[in-house]
Amino acid sequence: MYQRIRDLREDRDLKQRHLADYLNCSQQVYSNYELGQRDIPTDILIKLSNFYNVSVDYLLGLTNNPKRNN
């Protein structure tokens, strides 16, 4: 999961600071999410899912299909 959120960010040429601002957290906290040093709260997973327009299951690595079932 942690590599997946990093890959999504890097594929869009975004800095950690951009995501940290969007999530209303510090860059260090966001970095810890990507490194797996801090558990990602459910509300943050939902925000990331919305930001990248992918399913939470995709973020969690439960599926390789990024499509959201809306």
C-alpha positions as CSV (number, residue, x, y, z in Angstrom):
1,M,0.0,0.0,0.0
2,Y,2.7,2.4,0.9
3,Q,4.6,2.0,-2.4
4,R,1.3,2.4,-4.2
5,I,0.6,5.8,-2.8
6,R,4.1,6.9,-3.5
7,D,3.9,5.7,-7.1
8,L,0.6,7.5,-7.6
9,R,2.1,10.7,-6.4
10,E,5.3,10.4,-8.4
11,D,3.4,9.4,-11.6
12,R,1.7,12.8,-11.3
13,D,5.0,14.6,-10.6
14,L,3.7,15.9,-7.2
15,K,5.7,16.7,-4.2
16,Q,5.0,15.3,-0.8
17,R,4.3,18.8,0.4
18,H,1.4,19.1,-2.1
19,L,-0.3,16.0,-0.7
20,A,0.4,17.0,2.9
21,D,-1.3,20.4,2.2
22,Y,-4.3,18.6,0.7
23,L,-4.5,16.2,3.6
24,N,-3.9,19.0,6.1
25,C,-0.9,17.3,7.7
26,S,2.8,18.0,7.8
27,Q,5.2,16.9,5.1
28,Q,6.9,14.6,7.7
29,V,3.6,12.9,8.6
30,Y,2.9,12.3,4.9
31,S,6.4,11.0,4.4
32,N,5.9,8.6,7.3
33,Y,2.7,7.3,5.5
34,E,4.6,6.6,2.3
35,L,7.5,4.9,4.2
36,G,5.1,2.7,6.2
37,Q,6.3,4.2,9.5
38,R,2.9,5.4,10.4
39,D,-0.5,3.8,9.9
40,I,-2.7,5.7,7.5
41,P,-6.0,6.6,9.1
42,T,-9.3,5.7,7.3
43,D,-10.2,9.3,6.6
44,I,-6.8,9.9,5.0
45,L,-7.2,6.8,2.8
46,I,-10.6,8.1,1.7
47,K,-9.2,11.5,0.9
48,L,-6.3,9.9,-1.1
49,S,-8.9,7.7,-2.9
50,N,-10.8,10.8,-3.9
51,F,-7.7,12.8,-4.9
52,Y,-6.4,10.1,-7.2
53,N,-9.9,8.9,-8.3
54,V,-9.0,5.3,-7.4
55,S,-10.7,2.8,-5.0
56,V,-9.6,2.4,-1.4
57,D,-9.2,-1.3,-2.2
58,Y,-6.6,-0.3,-4.9
59,L,-4.7,1.8,-2.4
60,L,-4.7,-1.0,0.1
61,G,-3.4,-3.5,-2.5
62,L,-6.5,-5.6,-2.4
63,T,-7.0,-5.2,-6.1
64,N,-4.9,-4.2,-9.1
65,N,-7.9,-2.5,-10.7
66,P,-7.8,1.2,-9.8
67,K,-11.4,1.8,-10.9
68,R,-13.9,3.1,-8.3
69,N,-17.3,1.5,-8.1
70,N,-19.5,4.6,-7.7
